[in-house]
Amino acid sequence: MFTRLSFLLLVRHSSRAYFLPVALVLGARGLTMTAALTSVSPQKRLKLCIVGDVHGQWNEHDVSALRAISPNLACFVGDFGNEAVDIVASIATSSDGRFPVVSVLGNHDAWNVLKAWSREVKADCDAKAIRRKHSSWTLNVEGSQESTQSTAAGTAASPLYDRLRKQLNLLSASDVSFSRRDFEALGLSVIGGRPFSAGGPTFHPRPFYEHHYNVGSFEEAAARVVRASEEAPPTNSLIFLAHNGPSGLGESPESPCGKDWGKAPGGDWGDRDLEEAVAAVAGPPRQRHLPLVLYGHMHRRLRCGGERACVFDGKYGELYVNAAMVPRWRPHLTSVGLESKGLGADAMSSSTETGQREVGQTLQEGSCDGGWITERHFTIVELESAHTCSSGHDPASQRSNGGGERWEVVRVTGTWALPNGLVTEEELLWVKSAKSDRAWQDAE
């Protein structure tokens, strides 16, 4: 008579992971153990969920929807609200350890701080003079060098920075601004672009970035992104995550990063530093494998009417995805939803004044309160191992990736979902095709 206990032990060695099947047998001769080392078979498909500009539209129901979608990686592009600490606190705990999260902050997330710096720049463009005048203007993120220096000098942080500081501390585990996060299990490294960007042809406000990030130009900002990319494990594929998209993609309002606001719409409002960083990392001579660049800020629906392109191919094989669907809440329009609110199909199709008023009131409530009747927008990006892509051509295999897993984007969808994760509408935005492969081959 004997007792047997079997289990799997995960063992990591160098850049590889292994499952070690272990069997413990308790018999007449005592306790014996057997084990056999087998390599973990690599994952062949990944699902990324990108949350575009939130602008106040996020609550516990969005957390439920995101968890129901259950991505391999969740990416937030910023603009959560005008320094909306409560929303950021919810986002910081949205995964509850179920999946990794990365984020950058947008211009609205430092709304009051940037306005204060802009006023000072107009009055005095000398960065050193502004810093001397406002020595208490510090981010003071917990554990940062700036926080240590400020404490040593006895400088109290300005209340102006309270809400921004709280956001940065809440997102300290996910923020990739001018830095990176490596995900060995996924074979990915996410590199962050310049935070708080509002776009445009000038590096503004320059004293703000000099003071807090020690960068004073597009070139210096691009160099920070390139340096973070160079430090990523060579076996990982790279993803760039930024608040705003790159420059160089057109000047019309409907261009990917075209200015669509103001009295005279038009002009390239993309970030030049992001354009330069992509070229330096994905282009020659480095040619790192960069399949995906994610951003927001440029709302898909134009203020001057119409929509802008939100997914497009780059010159080095990268795919650009703009996740800024604003507003990202909309009412759920099915009779099932109305019935659960006490309104049946008869009311929905009713031509009577009372029926129309009831339906209209229900939809208005759904569009405002972000409750169960509200649909949420998420951009879903699916990646596949280059070794399993069905098109037959793998231009990325020639790129520098140290022999690791190479991920290619195969599908991008705009998805509307309810809090339980039920998808109510899925818009196909991009799909990998032979044409895409030819474009990559031409770029080589």
Stockholm file with secondary structure:
# STOCKHOLM 1.0

chainA/1-444         MFTRLSFLLLVRHSSRAYFLPVALVLGARGLTMTAALTSVSPQKRLKLCIVGDVHGQWNEHDVSALRAISPNLACFVGDFGNEAVDIVASIATSSDGRFPVVSVLGNHDAWNVLKAWSREVKADCDAKAIRRKHSSWTLNVEGSQESTQSTAAGTAASPLYDRLRKQLNLLSASDVSFSRRDFEALGLSVIGGRPFSAGGPTFHPRPFYEHHYNVGSFEEAAARVVRASEEAPPTNSLIFLAHNGPSGLGESPESPCGKDWGKAPGGDWGDRDLEEAVAAVAGPPRQRHLPLVLYGHMHRRLRCGGERACVFDGKYGELYVNAAMVPRWRPHLTSVGLESKGLGADAMSSSTETGQREVGQTLQEGSCDGGWITERHFTIVELESAHTCSSGHDPASQRSNGGGERWEVVRVTGTWALPNGLVTEEELLWVKSAKSDRAWQDAE
#=GR chainA/1-444 SS CCEEEEEEEEEEETTEEEEEEEEEEEETTEEEEEECCEECCCCCEEEEEEECCCTTCCCHHHHHHHHHHCCSEEEECSCCSSSCHHHHHHHHTSSTTSSCEEECCCGGGGHHHHHHHHHHHHHCCCHHHHHHHTTTCCCCCTTCHHHHHHHHHTCCCCGGGHHHHHHHHHTTTTBCTTSEEEETTTTEEEEECCTTCCCSSSCTTHHHHHHHHSCCSHHHHHHHHHHHHHTSCTTSEEEEECSSCBSSSCSSTTSTTBCCCSSSCCSBCSBHHHHHHHHHHHSTTTCBCCCEEEECSSCSBCTTSSBCCCEEECTTSCEEEECCCSSCEEECCCHHHHHTTTCCHHHHHCCSHHHHHHHHHHHHHHHHHCCTTEEEEEEEEEEEETTTCTTSCCGGGGSBCTTCCCEEEEEEEEEEECTTCCEEEEEEEEECCHHHHHHHHHHC
#=GC SS_cons         CCEEEEEEEEEEETTEEEEEEEEEEEETTEEEEEECCEECCCCCEEEEEEECCCTTCCCHHHHHHHHHHCCSEEEECSCCSSSCHHHHHHHHTSSTTSSCEEECCCGGGGHHHHHHHHHHHHHCCCHHHHHHHTTTCCCCCTTCHHHHHHHHHTCCCCGGGHHHHHHHHHTTTTBCTTSEEEETTTTEEEEECCTTCCCSSSCTTHHHHHHHHSCCSHHHHHHHHHHHHHTSCTTSEEEEECSSCBSSSCSSTTSTTBCCCSSSCCSBCSBHHHHHHHHHHHSTTTCBCCCEEEECSSCSBCTTSSBCCCEEECTTSCEEEECCCSSCEEECCCHHHHHTTTCCHHHHHCCSHHHHHHHHHHHHHHHHHCCTTEEEEEEEEEEEETTTCTTSCCGGGGSBCTTCCCEEEEEEEEEEECTTCCEEEEEEEEECCHHHHHHHHHHC
//
